């Protein structure tokens, strides 16, 4: 049974097996604290409402008991607010728990693999085994020879009576080269991300947290930087993702792309990419004199041309841009198609469902390492 508790928020009763009362509430709390952008009091108010509706607690363990356990376990702390009053805030331990929860939700069906790196489309005497075999070539390392397959060939080719292993019997297990990747994730925080009764920013935040957790834990040699763009663009730290809010902003895609390219210029990796999550059309650019030119009524030619120029500039820097357009408005497709063509990148028209899987798939396949 589902209940629409607030426009855009959907909660359903779920009884996970073999969980303590604290863990059951903590799973819900992590979702609520993400929706409320880190506002503890608001999240607890929501939890109390859900408790009344779905009987989440009983006399043996109440919401107040849960709050005390959050304190004891180091998930919350007393802190001063901006207005000088005291209040309760979440700790870095909670931020990590939220990122891990997002990772489990979005990428939980992925198979575990060794730490590190991305396969390129080039095969040979590389770093990661593919499970496929090829004939031995002069210069292949002894460590790459498959002993089992080679002995099998020797028996087939030369018989069992007089064992003989020749160069023609040798088989090498093919491998793929690994590469490092530097990624900038751009998140649209313009006002449209919460318009029309749909909360688009929370799923975008969760995808960002999942991707950040995935890269930092499973691909430690890779880098990820995150920026947000509204009227302007600015970088944010991974730890700040749960607190991210939509503002009364237009969409300055140009500023976001400029900042993303500046960030990637500092990276030494040859493999660089930009992921952009957005639901709207570019509607703002900043002029050289510091003023803003805005037009939210349509795809203003002056604005979109600057977007195309930035896409072409990224292409010159060998930085592909993948656009995840979480809206299906037909009038946006022409702009996105031309933008993608200028960059020779990719574009996905997607709703919120499946966004994380799309981003992971593209993260895994965007490999452009050249082997000399």
N, C-alpha and C positions, 0 to 999 in steps of 0.2 A: 504493500500500500504506500503510495507517495502522497506527499502533501506539499503544496506550494506555499511555503511559509512567508516568503517575500518574493517580489517579482524577480525572476532570474535565478533564485536559489531553490534547489530541490533537495530534500532530505527524505530518506526512507529508513524505516526500522530495520535494523540488521543485528542479529545475534551471532557474533563470531564464536566458534567453539573454543573451549579451553583457555579463555582469557580471564584474567583477574578483573574485578570491578574497575580498578584504576585503568588497566589497559583498554578496556571497552570504552570508557569515557575519553581516554587520551586520544584514541583514533578519531573520535568525533571532534574533540577539541582542536586537533591539528587542522582539520578541515575548516572549522569556524574561524580560527585565528588567521588563516589564509584569506578567507572571505572578508574579514574585517580589517585587513591590512595591519595586523599586529595589535589592534585595539583589544586589550585583555578584558576590560569591563564589558564591552559590547559582546565579545565572544561568550563570556560567562552568562550574560543575560539571555543570549540565544540558547545556550546549553540548558538553562533553567526552564525556558519555554518548551524545549524539546523533551525535557524530563517530565513535565506536566503532561505533554501530549502522548509520549510513548513509554512512560514508566521506566526510565533508564536506571533509576536507583531505587533503593528501599531503605527501611529504617536502619539496616546494618551498615550501609555505605551511602552517604548523601553527597550532593554537590559540594557542600562545605568541607566534607572529608577529602574529597578530590582536590580542592584548592589547597588544603593543608599538605597533601602529598606532593602536589606540584612544587610547593615551597621546599619541602624536605628533600626532594630529589633534584633540586637545583634548576627547575624549568622556568620559574618566575622569580622576580625580585622586586623589592620596593625601590622606586626611583622618583626623581623630581621631573615634573612635566614642564613644558615650555612656559606655562603661565605661573610657574613657581609653586604649584600645589604638588602634594605627594600622590603617588599612584602606584599601580602594579604594572610591570612590563615583563616581557619574555626575555630569556637569556640566550646566549649563543648556543647553548645545549638544545634549546627548543628550535632555534633556526636550523641547526643540523638535522634534527628529527623531522622537521617539515620537508627539508630537501630530500631526505631519505624516503619519506613517505611518498613524495611526488615521483621519485625514481621508481619505487615499487609499483605504483599505480600505472604509470605510463610505459615504463620499459620492463615491467616485471616478467613479461613472457619471453624476454631475450635469453639466449643461452649464454652461460658464463664463458668467458674466454680469458686468455692471459692478458696481463697489463700491456697495454701500450699502443698499438700503432695501427696504421691504416694500410691495407693492401693497395698496391697500384695495379694498373691493368697490365703491367709488364711482368712476365714470368721468366724464370731462369734460376740461377744459383742464388736465390734470395734468402730471406730470413724466416719466412713462415711457410710451413708445409701446406700443400693444397690437397693432398690425398691422391694425386694423379702421378703417373709415371711416364718416363720417356727414356730413350736410349742414351747410353753414356757417350759423352763427347770429350775429346781431349781437353784437359784443363779443369774438368769438374773435380771438386774436392772429394777425398775419400769419405768424408763424413756424410756426404749427400747420397752415397750409394746405398740402395736398398738391398741388404744382404739376403733377406728371405726371397725376394723376387729374382735376384740374380742367381741364387742357387737353384731355384726352380727352373729357370731358363737353361742352366747348365745340364740339369738332369734330362730335360726335354730334348735339348739339342744334341747332347753327347751320350746319352744313355746312362744306365746305372752300373754297368759292369766295370767300366774304367772311368772314374770320375775325372772330369777336366773342366776347368773354368777359364774361359777366354774373354777377351775384351768385348766380343760380340754378345756375350751373355749378360754383361753388366747392365743394370737398370738403375736410373737415378730418380728419386722422388722429387717431383717438381716443387718449386717454391715460388713465393711472390715476395717482392721487395716491400719493406715497410717504409712508411713515410710519416713525418710529423705534420700536424695540421694546426694552423692558427685560425680561430673562428671568432668573428664578432657577431653577436646576436642583437638585432635592433628590435625594440618593442614600441609600438605605437601607443601613446598614452593620451591621445586626443579625446575630446569629449564623446565622440561617437562610439567609443569602446564600452560605454554604458547606456547608450541611447536605445530606444525602442523596446524597453523592458527586457533586454538581454545583457547579462553580465559576461562580457568578452575578456575583460582584463584578468579575471581570476584564472581561467584556463590558460591564458598566455603566461601568467606568472608561474603556474605549476609546470608548464612545459619548460620554461626557462630554468626553474630550479632543478627539474629532472635532468635536463641536458648538462647543466653545470655540475651536478653531482656525478653524472655518468662520466664526464670527461676527466674530472679531477680524481676520481677513484679508479676508473678502468683504463683511461688513456693519460697517464700522468705526464707523458712527454709532450702532449698537446697543450694548447693554451685556449682559453675562452675569455673574452671580454664582453660585457653587456652594456648597452647604452639604451636610453629612452629618448623618444623625440615627440615633441608637441610643437609649441611655437619655436623652440630651440631644441638642441640636443645636448645631452650630457651623460657621462659615464656613471654607472652605479656599481657598487660592490656586490658580489654574490650574496653576502650576508644581509644586504638590504632588500633583497627581492620580496620577502614576505610583507614588507611595509609599503610596497609600491602602490600608488593610487593614480587614478585618472584625474587630470586637471581640466579646467575650462579652456582647453587649448585647441588651436587649429593643428594642421598636419604639415610640419616642415620636413618633408622627406629629404630635401636637399641638404639641410643641416645634418641630418642623421647620416647620410651617405658620406659627406665630407669628413665628419668625425670618425666614422668607421674606417675610412681609408687612411686617415692620419694615424689611427691606432695600429693598423696593419703594417704601415711603412716602417714602424719601429721593430717589427718582428723579423728575426733572421731566417725563419722557415721559408722555403720556396713555395709551400702549399698554404694558400690563404683563401678564405671564403667569407662571405657575408650572408647571414640569414636575416630576413626581414619579415616580421609578423605585423600585419596591418589589416585594417578593415575599411579603409577609406581612401579617398582621392587626395593627392597633395593639394593643399589649400593655402600655403603660406611660404614665403621666402624672406630672408633678412637681407636688406639692401646694404651697400657699402657704408652708408652714413649711419647705420644702426637702426634705422626705421624698418617697419615690416610692411610688406605688400601682401594683403590677404584677399582671398575671394573664395568663399565657401559655397557659392551657388553652382559651380560647375568646374570642369577641367579647364582652368584658365591656361591659355596657350603660353603666356609668359612664364608661368610656374612650371608646367609640364616640360617645356623645352629645356629648362635648367635641370630637371630630373633626367632627361635623356642624355644631357651632356655629362652628368655625373656617372651615369651608367657606362657611357663610352669611355670615360676616364678610368673607371675601375677595370674595364676590359684591357686598356693599354697597360695597366699594372698587373695584369694576369690574375685579377681577383674576380671570381664568379659570384654573382648575386643570385640567391634563391629567394623568391618572393612567395610568402604564404599569405594569400589573400583570403581572409576569413569572412568573405562576403561574396555573393554571387550576382551582383548587379551587372546586367549586360553592358551598361555604358562604361564600366570600368575595364572591361576586357580589352578593348582597343588600346587603352593606355598601357595596361600591363603587358600586352603582347609586344607593343613597340618598345617599351622599356626593356623587356627581356631580350628582344632582338638586338638592341643597341649594346647590351652587355654580353650577349651570347651565353646567358645564364639559364635559369629555369624558373618556372612559375607554377604554382599549384592553387587552384580555386577550391577551397575547402571550407566546410563548416568547422565548428569547434571539435566535433567528434573525430577522432583519428588524427588530429593535428600532431600529437606527439610521435605517433608511429611514422608519419610522413617525414618529420624532421629527422628522426633517427635514421631512416632509410637513406635520406639524402646525405646525412653526415657520413654515413658509411661508404657511400659511393662517390663522393666528391674527392677524387684523388687525381692529381695531375703531375705527379713526380716524373721527371724525365731521367732516363738512364742513359748515360753516355758510354 
